[in-house]
Amino acid sequence: MKITAIEVRRYRYPLDPPFHAAWDPSPRTQQEAEIVSIHTDEGVTGHASGDFLPDAAILARHLIGLDPLRTDVVRQVCETTDFHRCRPWVVEVAVWDVVGKALGQPLWKLLGGRNETLVAYASSGELMSPDERVRRVIALKNQGIRAIKIRFHHQNWHDDIAVLERVRDAVGRDVELMVDANQGWRMEGDLHPRWDVATAIQVARELEKLGVYWLEEPLDTWNVEGWAALRARTDLRLAGGEMVRDLREARDLVLRGGIDVLQPDVVLTGGIGGCRRIAALAELCGRSWSPHTWSNGYGLVANLHAALGFSNVPYVEVPFDDPAWLPARRDWLLPFTTEVAADGTIAAPAGPGLGIEPDFDTLERYRVA
């Protein structure tokens, strides 16, 4: 089998009402996305989405004619393209979709099959009053959700703590709580002050009292020395690295920064093959990999397969903040919605590869290129 073509379709989906992401200073009125398709000479086609492909022609020059089963060669080609252009990892994920379809196996099994299901942690996206956050958390708990991630991004972190205290009082210890400080990187034009190490330490000590499972992105990703200083002053699990530029940065967060949970997203950093390598390194060091995934429904499914395949964390992120971010809004690219089961667990879609065949006819109304 040989790769014969790389095809890219771009879509724009309106968000009405707008989504007020905690980490974005501008309300989101639309979501743009691309589906990348890898065609082969045996009629097997793989698809993926989650980031914009920097230059399909460059990748095609190096990948057309290659056997897609040589996934490590695909990863190496994408690494060189990443260095010179931008993040090309949706191509690597689409190739893995080809592999699963060609072998007639779901991707999570081909990747090791460590977990058949994982506990979904509902990842919130908006900032709001304590009363509204408590209302939403209780609604999630009543739907069977067993773990929830709360966003911290108020100008004064004491306001964030006040929200979390109310949430903990409302759900007791029945729901595991994570916190995402969103300090690892910034959206374009966001000049708000970042937390320093002293602030991160103060926040961590407050979270220890509230029994938080992990504190995510409390510092700039590049501030490895800061991470090490924070690690020495808290017993909390520290998570981060969701937007590292390459896996060497992720390695340094473990070996020098003392981070507990690495979070590279397979459609943004390293692809499935690269994240499997960094997950193995983390585990050898007594640490973990659990993917960040806030791109779109396709990205969620790709990260879900990877987490089921080789993550050693019992939880996996599922963007879900009712009513602002429901499965129907998150999964508009898919011909179905990825649902959390009544017991709070989540499984991959049935079928070979990623278990997705996009409905291009339905998506045509959102097509822009």
Secondary structure, DSSP 8 states (H G I E B T S, - for coil): --EEEEEEEEEEEEEEEEE--TT-SS-EEEEEEEEEEEEETTS--EEE-SS--S-HHHHHHHHTTS-TT-HHHHHHHHHHHHHHTS--HHHHHHHHHHHHHHHT-BHHHHTT---S-EEEEEE------HHHHHHHHHHHHHTT--EEEEE---SSHHHHHHHHHHHHHHHTTSSEEEEE---S---TT-------HHHHHHHHHHHHHTT-SEEE--S-TT-HHHHHHHHTT--SEEEE-TT-SSHHHHHHHHHTT--SEE---TTTSSHHHHHHHHHHHHHHTT-EE-----S-HHHHHHHHHHHHHH--SSEEEEE-BTTTB-HHHHTTTSSS-----TTSEE---SSSBTS----HHHHGGGB--
